[in-house]
Amino acid sequence: MEQIERDLQTLDASKDSWARLSVERKIALLEGLKRSIHAVAPQWVERAAQAKGLKPNSPLAGEEWISGPWAVLYALNRYLRTLRGIAARGVSPVPTPRVRPDGRSVVDVFPRTIYDRVLLNGISAQVWMQRGVEPEDVAREAARLYSLAQPEGRVCLVLGAGNIASIPPLDVLYKLLADGSVCMLKMNPVNDYLGPVFEQAFKGFVDAGYVRFAYGGADAGAYLCAHDLVGEIHITGSEATHKAIVAEAGTSKRITSELGNVSPTIVIPGPWSDDDLAFQAENIATQKAHNAGFNCIAAQVLVLPKAWKLSGTLHGRVVDVFEGMEQRPEYYPGAAQRRTRLTPGRTQLRTTAHVDPAQTDNPAFNTEAFCGVLACVELPGGIEEYTRTAVAFANERLHGTLGVNLVVHPATMKTYPSLIDEAISHLHYGCVAVNGWTGIGYFITETPWGGYPGHTPENAGSGIGVVHNSYLLARTEKSVVHAPFAPFPRSVRSGQFSLLPRPPWFVTNAMQAEIGRALCDFEVSPSPGRALRIASLAMRG
């Protein structure tokens, strides 16, 4: 623990310096970090792909490009946009809010640039503020740290996640930039092989005394949590781990967290074609199978309308995607045991299981699977009764509030606009994805990422506070992400015109590795030529 002790002393000595560092100096450090992330990206992806057991030259390496270095590079550019706005005008460049009919303020955070519209055409994202936040409050309360004359710094312990490689650096960036805290990043033993890569990337911050790294098991984590120099803690993990940290650290330290949930995917009945069934099966399968199911917002419960004649067909198409995709090992500890608990006697690594929604004690509803099992439930009623029942089921019966997916045909949206808006409004989740995956809300850093507000250290649920949130908004309630129901060119016929083909994060996209690398190149040096290359690769996916 001697090295940890020295590193904490260094961070403590530098904490006020970082909190009071000029915006211009912070911009320069972030620009250097961007170049360093791009330089280590190939090594980063290679290590992660090998550790997760991907086949050589597997298209699934695209997951590591997109959810690894690209996610961090994307975030850096959005934080830089905010800091440059603060440097120029003294406030975060928050888009002008609008007011919903129910009185809530909403900020349309994506798309904002021509490249947003070209590269992710058809994707949009809004941030809904908590009730009582007026439009004029939004910009005034954003980026509060940068309005303080002499802010006091703190040492934040960031307990890194072991699944998605961008989570630890993104958590560090948010604590640095939103809270003004210097950071000790404790690597998770599952992916501590990335520690040297991160240390190389963050060298500018390390040399300045603003970031340090720690390794080891539970003993090192406990030592850090209880240390007097650690003023706050951020964890991405499980609710059980959160409780253990609260017990170790006591109540004097601020603890923020992202703790996952039992993510539902709610399918609304409609006039789906055979092509719609095939595409949405890929969408739903991706929500479960991305990163082999080891995601905090991996789909865990597929909610289907019992009266819809296509429910069985859609379920069968999802199974077909599972069976046809490249198989990969359960690299995350405990996965086999969790899978056996959910599906006793089965051996498939990715499988579906029908569950009676009346079984309130079924583990599929109350514990995060963190494996390849997708539970399926059918709920009764016509479209209006079913939709309201499904929303209540998700809110009241499933554990956690991090993310929920809603799949609805454009014709159904047009016929029942109030019903769909009501569903989005009433879903008590930190991210609601309509026709996409809540993973988009993770990748797009403009949206805050965290559980629905209201949790406490004693009842943490899906966590306390948010990360990402590149506009540094305060008092957010949820983000809402919309994606096209159909890919280009079928999107033209569906009534939702979009140029987005099969998304690069789909597990069925054969070009995702090439697209992921090209996205990284674009973020470090945007140009029309690089955007055109991405578009060309995407059309072949």
N, C-alpha and C positions, 0 to 999 in steps of 0.2 A: 504493500500500500504506500510505500515511500514515494513512488513516482506520482501517484494520485494526489498525495498530500502536496507535493511541490507544484503540481499543475493547478490545484485549487488555490494555492497562495498566489500564483501568477494571475489567475483569473480575477481573484478578489482585488488585487492591486490595479487591475486594468478596467474594472467595471464602470467606474464613473467616467473614465476617459472615453470609453466606447459610447456611453449614453449621451455624452456631450459632443461627440465628434461631429464636425460639420457635415452637412448633407453632401457637399461636394466630395469630401474625403470618402464617405461611404459609397458614393457612386463609383469612385475610382477603384475601390476594393472589389465591388461587385463586378465591374468590367473585367478585372483581372481574374476573378473567380470564374466568370463565363468562359474565358479563354482556357483556363485550366481544366474545367469540366469537359470541354470539347476535346482537349488533348488526351485525357485519360479515358474517354468514352469507349474506345475499342477494347481496352484492357478490362474495363468495368463489365461490359457485356459478355466478354469471353469467360470471365471468372463466374459470373452468375449463371450463364447457360450450362457450363460444366457442372457446377454445384447442384443444379436442379435436374440434371440428367437428360438434357435435351440432346437429340441426335445431332451429329455434325452437320452443319449447313441447314439446320431445321428452320423453316419459316417462322416457327414459334420463338426464335431468338428475337423477332421483332417486338415481342412483349417486353424483353429486357431493354431494347433500345427506347421504346416509347414510354414505358413506366419507370425507366431508369434515367439516363442522362437527358433525354429530351424533356421529360417533365421538369427537371431542374433548370435546364436552359430556358424553357418557356417561362417558368416562374421568374427567373432572374430578369428577363426582359420586361415583364409586367411590373416587378418591383422597381426596376430602373425608371420606367415610365412614371410611376408614382413619385419617386424621389426627385426626378427632374421637374415634375409639376410643383412639388413643394419648394424646390430651389428657386423656381421662377416666380411663383405666386404666393408662396407661404402656406398653401393648403393642398390636400390631396386632390388630384384632378378627377373627382367623382362625376360621372355623368348625371345630368339633371334628373332628379327623381320624378316619377309620376304617381298618381294616387288611384288605387283601385276603387271600384264602387263600394267596397266594404270599409273604405277609409284608410287602408294600409298603404304606406309608402313603398314603392317598388323602384329598384334601380336596374335598368337594362345594361348589364355589364359586358355582354358579348352578343354579336360581333361589334368591334369598334373601329377596325381598320380594313383597308381594302384586302390585305393579305388574310385577315380573319375570314372575310367573305369568300375568298378564292379557295383557301385550303380546307376550310370546314364549312362549305356552303350548305345552308340548311340547318346548321346548329345555332341555337340561341340560348342565352342564359340570363336569368333575372335573379336578383337578390330581394327577397321580401323582408322588410324591416319588422321589428316587433310592433305590436299595437301601441299607439301613443307616440311613436316617432314621427314627427311632422317632416315634410319635405325639407324645410329650412334647417332642421336638426342634422340631416344626414351629412352634408359636407362639413358643417361646423364641428361635429363630434368625431369625424374621421381623422386618423393619424394624430391623435391627441398628444403623443409623445413630442412631436416636433413643434408644438406651440409652447412648450415649457422652457423657461430660461436656463435652469440648472437642474435637469432631471437627474435623479439618483439611479445608478446602475445596480443590478443584482446579478448573482451567479445562478444560472439556471442549469439544472441537471436534465438533459434530454435522454430518456431511456429509449433507445432505438428499436424499431420493429425489425423482425427477422424475415418478413415475407417480401414486401415490395421495396426494391432497393432505393427508390427516391424518397421514401418516407423520412429516414433520419436526416438527410441534408435539408429537406424542405421544412421539417420541424425546427431545425436549427436556424434556418433563414428567417422564419416567422418570429421566433423569439428574439433574434438579433434586431430585426427591423421594426416590428410592431411594439415590442415591450422594452427595447433598449437593453436587453440582458446579454451578458457574455455567456458562453455555453460550454459545458462539459458534455460531450456526446459519449454515452456509454453504449458501445456496440452490443447488439444481441449476439449470443454465441452461435445462433443459426447462420448468420451471414457476416460474422466478423472477418471473413476473408476479404471483405470490401473495405475494411478499416484502412489499410495502407493506401488504397486508391483514394479514399476520401481525404486522408491526411495530405496526400500530394496535391489534390485539388484545392484544399483549403489552406495551402501553405501561407498565403498572404495574411490570412486571419490568424493563423497559428503564430507566425513570426511577430505579429503585432500584439499578441497576448490576449486575443479575443475569443479563441476557440481552442479547446483541448479534447483529446480522445482518451477513453478508458476501455479496458477489456476485462474479461473474466465472467464468472458466473454469478449466482445469487449473492454470494458473500461480498463481492465487490459492489454490487448494486445496493445491498443493505448498508454498507459502509458509507457510500455516497449519499443515500437518502437521509441518513441520520446526521450527516456532517454539518457542523455549525456554519460553515462558510457557504453552504448551499441554501439560497434564499427561496427558490421555487423549483418545482419539478414538473416536467411534461412527459407523459407516457402515451405511447401507442401500443395497445395490447389488450388484455382481457380484463373483465370486471374483477375477477379474483385477484389478479395482480395489482389492480388499483387499490383494492381493500388492504392487501398486504403492505403496500407502500404507505398508505395512510396510517396504518398501525406502526410502521417503522419510523416515519417522519414526524408523526404527531400532527396537530392541527395548526401549528404556528406558521407553517409554510404554505404558500399558494401552490395548489396542485391543479394542473389542467390535463386533459386527457382526451383521447379518441379510442373507444373501446369496442367498436364493432357492434354487430347486431344480427338478428335473424332476418335477413333481407327478403321481403316479399316481391314477387313480380305478379302484378294483377292484370289479367287479360280481360278486356271489355269486348263483348260479342259485337260482331259487325259483318258486313258483306265482303269477307276476305276471299281473294282468288287463290288458286293453287300456288301461284308465285308468291303471294303474300305469306302463305303458310310456310313456304320454304325459307324465305328471307327472315321472317320473325323467329323461326326455329333456330336459325343461326344466331340471331340476336340473343335469344334466351339461353341457348347453349353456351354462348360466350360469357354471359353473366355468371354462369356457374363454373365453366371450365378454364377461364382465363387464370393463368398462374397456377394451374392444377387445382383450382378451388380455394387456394389459400389467400383469400382477400377478405377484408373486414366487411365489404359490401358484396361478396359473392352471393348470387341468388340462392336462397335456401328453401323457400316455399313458393311454388308456382300455384297461383290461385286461378282456377278456371270456372266458367259458368256452366253449371250442370245442364241447363236447358239448351245450351248452344250445340248444334249438331256437329260443329267442327272441333270441339274440345278434344275428342279422342284422336282425331287426325293430327292436330297440332302437337299433342303429347308424343305421338308416334314419330313425328318428324324430328322432335328434339332428341329422342332416343337414337334416331338414325345418325344425327350429327355426332353424338357421343361415340357411337360405335365406329364411325368412319374416320374420326380425327386421329392424329398421331397420339399414341398412348405414351405417357410419361410417368415416372415414379412418384410416389407420395414422399416428397423430400422433407416435409415438415414433421417434426417429432409429434407423436401421438395420433397421427392421422388414421392409422389402421384401427386403433382402438375406438376412435370416435365413429369411424365408418361402421364398424361391427356393431356398435351400440345402436346406430340408426337403422341398419339393415342386417340383422342377424342372419348368418348363414350364406350371405352373398359374398362373391369374390371380386366383382367388377369394381374397378377404381372410380369409374364415373357411372352413376346409375340413378334411376328415379324410383321413388317409392310412394304409392298411394297411401294417404293417411286420412283417417276419419277426423273432420274438423271438430267433432265433439270430444275427442280425446285430449282434454285440456292438459294432461300431464305428459303428453308425448314429448320426448326430448327434441324432436324436430321443431317444436314451437318455442321452447324455452332455453335452449343452449345453442351457441354458435357452432355449426357443424365443423367448419375449417377442414373440409375434405370434399370429396367429389360427389356427395349425395344431394340430390334435389328432391325434396318432398313435394307431392302434388295433392292439392285438396280441391274439391268441387263444392261450390255453394249454390243454393237454389235461387229462383226468382227470375222475373223478367229483367230487362236491362236496368231499370231504375232501382228496383229492389235489390238486385244483385250487386250493383255498384256500391250502393250505400252499405250493404252487408259486408262487402269485401273491405271497404275502408274501415268499418268498425272492427272487423276481424284483425286487420293489420295493426290498428292502433291499440286494441285491447287484449289480443290473445298472443301476439308475437313479441318476443323479448327485444328491446332496444329501439332506438329511434334514429339511426344513422342514415339509412337510405332505403328508398322504395322505388320500384319501377312500375310504370303504368303503360300498357300497350293498348292503343286505341286507333281504329281506322279513321282517316280524315272524314269520311262520310258520316261516321258516328259522331265525331266532334261537331260537324256542321248541323246535324239533326238534334243533338243534345248538348249544346254549348254550356248551358247553365249547370247541367249535371256533371260534366267533366270539370268545369271550373270549381264546383263545389267539392268534388273529390280531391282535387289538387289542394284546395284551401284547407280541407279538414284532415288531410294526412299529416300527422304530427311526426315529421321526419326532417332531419337536417338537410337532406337533398331529395328532391322528387324529380325523377327522370321520366319524361313522356316520350315513348317510342325509342328511347335510347337506353343506355345503362348509366347508373349513377357514377360509374367510373369516369364518365365524361366530366362530371362535377368535381372529381378529384384532379383530373388532368388540367382542366381550365382553372388556373390559379386565381382568376378574377372572382370566383365564387368561394365564399367561406366554406371550410370543411370541418364538420363536427356534428355532434348529436343535436337533437331538438333542444332548445333551451329549457331550463328548469331543474336540471339534475343537481345533486348536492354531493359532497364527499361521502356522506353516509349512504346515499342512494345514487350511485354514479351513472347507472344505465349505460348509455352509449358515450358518456363522457361529459366533460365540463369545458366550455370555451371552444374556440375554433382555431384553425391554422389556415395556411394559404392566404385567402382574403387580401389580394394584392392592393386593393384600394384602401386597406386598413379601416374598414367600416366598423362602426360600433353598433351594438344592440340589433344584431341581425337575427332573424327567425329561421329562415330556410332559403335554400337556393332551388330554383326550378329550371331544369334543363330540358329543352325540346330538341328532338332529332327527327329527321324525315322518316315516315312510315315505310317508304319504299326507296330503293336506290335509283340513281340515274341509270338509264333513261325512263324507267317506269314511274319515277316521281312525277314526271310531266302529266301522266294519265291519272295519277292518284289525287290530284288537286293540291298537292304540296310540292310546288316546283322547287327542285334542288339539284345541284350538280354533283352532290356527294355520291360516289359509287359505293360499293361494299366498303364499310369503314375499315381502316387499317388495323384497328384493335380486335376485329373479329378473328376467332380462332380458325376460321375457314379461309382467311386471306392469304393466298400463296406468296404475296409480295411484301408482307408486313416487315420483314427484316430489312429489305432494301428501302422501303418507305421510312422506317424508323431512323436509319442512318441518314437519309436525305433530310429528314426533319431536323435532325441535330445540326447538320451543315447549314440549313437555312436559318435556324435561330441564332447561330453565332455570326452569320453574315447574310442577312436577308437580301434577296435580289429577285427581279422578275424571272431570270433564267433558272434559279434554284426553285422558285415556286412552280414554274412550268415543269421541271423535272419531277417534282412530287406529284403534280397532277397527272403526268404521263404514267408514272408508276402506279398510281391509285387506279387508273382506268384499266390496268392489267390485273388488278387484284381480285 
